[in-house]
Every structure is written in C-alpha cells, then in structure tokens.
C-alpha cells in the first residue's frame, strides 16, 4: 500500500512494532475503538517508514507514537495519545480535559519511552495480527 492509497476515512496510528508496551496499547485501542476510527501501521514497516517520510519526520525521530490524519496533519507523543483518547469508548476519552499540559505530557511520555524496553521488553519482530485483527492493520 502507498501513502496515497491510505483509507481516507480512518486515522492511522504508527507505533513501535517491537515494543511490548506499544503492542499492548494497540490491542487496548482496538478493544475500545467501537466506532472503528483507527488503523495501525508499525513504524518499522515499509509503509510506516513511507508515512513518516511523507510527513517529514526523520527516521531517527520516529521513536514515538504518531497519529496521522489526512492532509499531512499529525500528532506526536502526548498530543497523539490525547487525540486517540477522545475517540475511545473508555475513561480515556476524558484525558483531553486533563490538567496536564502537552509539554508535561511529553516529558512523561519521553521518560516512559526511554525506559519501555527495559520495563516491558521487546519482540525480535513486529507483531503479526491474528486473522480477526488483520483488517485493523495496514501493510
């Protein structure tokens, strides 16, 4: 799939496909995405790299979650999490009214991101979705 052929009616979440925390987060989002808003792409995939390049995000800066919407609109780190939370059918939809600023949120995000492999581990390869979840992932 090419960047131009991404579904126009979905928001794309790019994530670290080898990170156990990130994979658990993706499964959580899928479980609570009752409106079927999101599709997922591993940052390590060819498509993930193409989207990051299309957005002008350098490969060395792609160690965070990216929420991509149409027309090169995207959110990184805490802001991406807040935007995703708005769409979920869970208490996480209330995160956007949080007292935390994006700057503080990014500081916390960076701290967790820096330690995620140590705390949660990582896989040798990106997660392969089950047949039931396959439609949620773009390749």
N, C-alpha and C positions, 0 to 999 in steps of 0.2 A: 504494500500500500504506500502511496505517495502522500506527502503533506496536503497537496491539493485535493486529494480524494477522501480526506477525513470526514466523518459524519458531521454535517453542519448543525444538526440539532442536539449534539452531545457536547459535554465539557470533557476535556481529555486530562487525565491525571497521569503525569510522568513520575515514576517512582524508582527507587533503587531496587532492582530486581533480585539482588543477592542478600539484601538486608532482612533479617528475620522480623525486626520491628516493623519495617515498611510493608512487608508481605502481610503481617497480621493486621496492619492498618488498612490495607487494601481490602482484605476479607471483611473487616468491620464496616467499611464504607459500602461494600456490595450488599451486606446484610441490611443496612439501614437506608439504602438508596431505593426507596419504594416507588419513586417517580421515574426511575430508570434514566437518570440525568447523566451519569458518568460512564466513560470508557477509560481503559487503563493501558499504559504503554511503559515497559521497562526502559529506563534511561540507557541501559547497556545495549539495547536492541538497535538495529539499523534505523528503524522508524523513530525511536526515541532520540537518537543522535541527529536525524534529519530535522525533527521538530525543533530541537534545541538550536540547531544551526539556523533554521528558518526564523526563529525568534531573536537571533543574535546573541544567544547565550553560549559563551565559550565552554568547551568540553570540561575544562578544569573547574568550572563554576557550577557544574550540574550535580553537586552532592546534596541537593535539597529537593523537596517535592516541588513540582511545578504544576499549576493548574492552568491549562490553555483553553482559551475560548476563541471565537472567531476573530479574524482581522488582526492577528498578532497581539491580542490582549492576553496578558498572562499575569499570574501572581506567583510569588515565591514564598517559601518558608511559612512563617506565622500567618501572613496575609492569605496564602493559599489555604491553610487549614481553616481560617475563619470563613472564607468563601465556601469551602466544601461543607463546613458545619451548617451553614444556612440551608442547605438542601436536604439534610438528613432527617429522617424520622426518628429522632432520639433527643436526649437532652443537649446534645452537641449543637443543635440549631440555635441555642441561646448563647453560644460562645461569642458571636459578634457584638453582643451588648456587654461583653466583659469589660471590667475596669482596666484591663491590661492594654497598653498601647502596642502598636505593631513593633516599635523599637524594643520594648521589653520582651515581647513575644519572640522576636528574632533572637535576642540574647539567649533566652531559654532554649529555643529551637537549636541554635548553634551548639550549645552545651550538650544537649542530648545527641545531636547529630555526630558530634566529635567522639562520643563515647558509645554509640549504638552498637558497633560490632563487638566491643568489649563486654557490654552489658547483656546484649541479646543474641550475639553470634551472627554468623552469616553463612550463606549457602555457597557451594562451589559454582553453581549455575543458577540462572534465573528460574523462578518458579514456573512450572508448567501447569496451567489451569486444568481443572477437571473438565470433562465434556460438558457438565452442567454450567460451568462458569465461562467456558470458552468464548461465548458471544460477547462477554464484557471486555475482552482484551483485543487490542489491535496489533497486528503484526505487519 
